[in-house]
């Protein structure tokens, strides 16, 4: 007996749950053969009814036009599906506004294989996610001279994602001086295109890894000894073009 009661209750709960999932609608059958599906929102007994269809249309019929009114199950293909919340998109960095960058750099002179160490500081404004314009400075230490670059930077992001690839170009002038030798260094212009990736860690913080190819022009005066002339020291204006492969690690804020 107890098992029968438990079985009956289980069936009742199952039917109740199933009935709650099924959706019903009002259906008005007219004498002219038309069938209207929707929800009756107003009914005056023995006079008129007002029914609203799924697309928002309203119809009013007199009882003399109606064959019958029923409540029927909505076909499965017409039932509204449960809307799932879209997953939160990963942080993709700033849309616009001020943005600063600090980079540590390691470079190699391709002509002689000598290392170059340095640091860059850049501040600018992101007008749209794909366009950043800034100005920067820093210090670059070569084996025989030190450069103080002043430059403008244009940077663009290829896609908006948590890991954002980007392209940038630095153009400017680097002032220089000789390290521990007699002479003077006027530096020169440079151009530096590069590519990299920004890992967007927080809303206002990202880790940057990039590499570039730099062309650096340098002019300097070198003094040399000439014992057979009345003037013992002479100077020569020398021009150098450095070609460097650069690797940078830094952060944006």
C-alpha positions in Angstrom: 0.0 0.0 0.0 2.8 2.4 1.0 4.6 1.6 -2.2 1.5 2.4 -4.3 1.1 5.8 -2.6 4.8 6.6 -3.2 4.5 5.6 -6.8 1.3 7.7 -7.3 2.9 10.8 -5.6 6.0 10.4 -7.8 3.8 10.3 -11.0 1.9 13.4 -9.8 5.1 15.4 -9.2 6.4 14.3 -12.6 3.3 15.4 -14.3 3.2 18.7 -12.4 6.8 19.4 -13.4 6.1 18.5 -17.0 3.0 20.6 -17.1 4.9 23.6 -15.9 7.4 23.3 -18.7 4.6 23.1 -21.3 3.3 26.5 -22.6 -0.3 27.1 -23.6 -2.0 29.7 -25.8 -5.6 30.8 -26.5 -6.9 29.7 -29.9 -10.0 31.3 -31.4 -11.7 29.4 -34.2 -13.8 31.7 -36.4 -16.9 30.6 -38.4 -15.2 31.8 -41.6 -12.4 29.2 -41.1 -9.7 31.5 -39.7 -7.8 30.5 -36.6 -6.2 33.1 -34.4 -3.4 32.1 -31.9 -2.5 34.3 -29.0 -3.6 35.4 -25.5 -7.1 36.7 -24.7 -6.6 40.0 -22.8 -10.2 41.1 -22.6 -13.5 39.3 -22.7 -17.0 40.6 -22.4 -19.3 37.7 -22.0 -21.6 37.1 -24.9 -20.4 40.2 -26.6 -16.7 40.5 -27.7 -13.2 39.2 -27.0 -9.9 40.9 -27.6 -6.9 38.6 -28.4 -3.2 39.6 -28.7 -1.0 37.5 -31.0 2.7 36.7 -30.5 3.8 39.4 -32.9 1.9 42.1 -31.0 -1.2 42.4 -33.2 -4.6 43.0 -31.5 -7.9 41.5 -32.8 -11.5 42.1 -31.6 -14.2 39.6 -32.5 -17.9 39.4 -31.7 -19.2 36.2 -30.3 -21.4 35.8 -33.4 -18.2 35.4 -35.4 -16.7 32.8 -33.2 -17.0 29.0 -33.7 -15.1 28.0 -30.5 -12.4 29.1 -28.1 -9.8 26.6 -26.8 -6.5 26.6 -24.9 -3.9 24.6 -26.7 -0.3 23.7 -26.2 2.2 25.9 -28.1 4.1 23.9 -30.6 7.7 23.2 -29.5 9.3 25.1 -32.4 7.4 28.3 -31.4 8.1 28.2 -27.7 10.6 30.8 -26.6 14.0 29.3 -25.8 15.7 30.1 -22.6 18.1 32.9 -23.1 21.5 32.2 -21.7 23.6 35.1 -20.4 26.5 35.8 -22.7 29.8 35.0 -21.1 31.7 38.0 -19.9 34.2 39.0 -22.5 37.9 39.0 -21.4 39.5 42.4 -20.6 40.9 43.9 -23.8 42.6 47.0 -22.5 41.7 50.7 -22.7 39.2 51.9 -25.3 40.7 55.4 -25.0 42.4 57.8 -22.7 45.9 58.4 -21.3 48.4 55.5 -21.4 51.9 55.3 -20.2 54.6 52.7 -20.9 57.9 51.7 -19.4 60.2 49.4 -21.4 63.5 47.7 -20.5 65.5 47.0 -23.7 68.3 44.7 -24.7 69.7 45.2 -28.2 72.5 43.8 -30.4 74.4 45.8 -32.9 74.3 43.7 -36.0 77.6 45.1 -37.4 79.8 44.1 -34.4 77.6 42.0 -32.2 78.0 44.4 -29.3 75.2 44.6 -26.7 73.2 47.7 -25.9 71.1 48.2 -22.7 68.5 50.8 -22.1 65.2 52.0 -20.8 62.3 53.9 -22.5 59.5 56.0 -20.9 56.5 56.8 -23.1 53.4 58.8 -22.4 50.5 59.4 -24.8 46.8 59.1 -25.6 44.8 56.3 -27.1 42.2 57.9 -29.4 40.5 54.7 -30.3 41.4 51.0 -29.5 43.3 50.8 -32.8 45.3 54.1 -32.6 47.7 55.3 -29.9 50.0 58.4 -30.3 52.7 59.2 -27.7 56.1 60.8 -27.1 59.0 59.2 -25.3 62.5 59.5 -24.0 65.0 57.3 -22.3 68.7 56.2 -22.2 70.6 53.7 -24.3 74.1 52.6 -23.3 76.4 51.5 -26.1 80.0 50.2 -25.6 81.6 53.5 -26.6 78.8 56.0 -26.3 75.5 56.7 -24.6 72.4 57.9 -26.4 69.5 60.0 -25.1 66.6 59.4 -27.5 63.6 61.8 -28.0 60.9 60.3 -30.2 57.2 60.0 -31.1 55.5 56.7 -31.2 52.5 55.5 -33.3 51.0 52.2 -32.2 48.0 50.2 -33.4 46.4 47.0 -32.0 45.5 44.3 -34.5 42.6 42.8 -32.4 40.8 43.3 -29.2 41.6 40.4 -26.9 43.1 39.5 -23.6 46.4 38.9 -25.5 46.7 41.8 -28.0 49.2 41.8 -30.8 50.3 45.3 -31.9 52.6 47.2 -34.3 54.5 50.3 -33.4 56.9 52.7 -35.0 59.3 55.1 -33.2 60.8 58.1 -35.0 63.1 60.7 -33.4 66.5 62.0 -32.7 69.1 60.6 -30.2 71.6 62.9 -28.6 74.8 61.2 -27.6 78.2 61.6 -25.9 81.4 59.6 -26.0 82.1 57.2 -23.1 85.5 57.8 -21.5 87.2 59.1 -24.7 88.2 62.4 -26.1 85.9 63.7 -28.7 82.3 64.8 -29.0 79.1 63.1 -30.2 76.1 64.8 -31.8 74.0 61.7 -32.2 71.5 61.5 -35.0 68.1 60.6 -36.3 66.6 57.1 -35.9 63.7 55.0 -37.1 62.4 51.9 -35.2 59.5 49.7 -36.5 58.5 46.8 -34.2 55.8 44.3 -33.3 54.8 42.8 -29.9 52.1 41.4 -27.6 50.4 43.0 -24.7 49.0 40.7 -22.0 46.1 42.6 -20.4 46.3 41.6 -16.7 44.0 44.2 -15.2 41.8 47.1 -16.3 44.7 49.6 -16.3 47.7 47.4 -16.4 49.3 45.2 -19.1 52.6 43.4 -19.7 54.3 44.1 -23.0 56.8 41.9 -24.9 58.1 43.2 -28.2 61.0 43.2 -30.7 62.1 45.8 -33.2 64.7 46.6 -35.9 66.3 50.0 -35.4 68.3 52.2 -37.7 70.3 54.8 -35.8 72.4 57.5 -37.5 75.3 59.0 -35.4 77.7 61.8 -36.1 80.7 62.4 -33.9 84.1 64.2 -34.0 87.1 62.0 -33.3 90.5 63.5 -32.4 93.7 61.9 -33.6 97.4 62.6 -33.2 99.5 63.9 -36.2 103.2 64.3 -35.1 104.4 65.6 -38.4 102.2 68.7 -38.4 102.6 71.8 -36.4 99.2 71.2 -34.9 99.4 67.9 -33.1 95.7 67.0 -32.8 93.2 67.1 -35.6 89.5 66.2 -35.6 87.4 64.3 -38.1 83.7 64.3 -38.4 82.6 60.7 -38.7 79.2 59.3 -39.6 78.0 55.9 -38.4 74.8 54.0 -39.0 73.9 51.4 -36.4 71.6 48.6 -37.2 70.2 47.0 -34.1 67.9 44.1 -33.3 66.0 45.0 -30.1 64.1 43.0 -27.5 61.9 44.8 -25.0 60.0 43.9 -21.8 57.8 46.4 -20.1 54.4 47.4 -18.8 51.6 49.8 -19.7 49.4 51.6 -17.2 
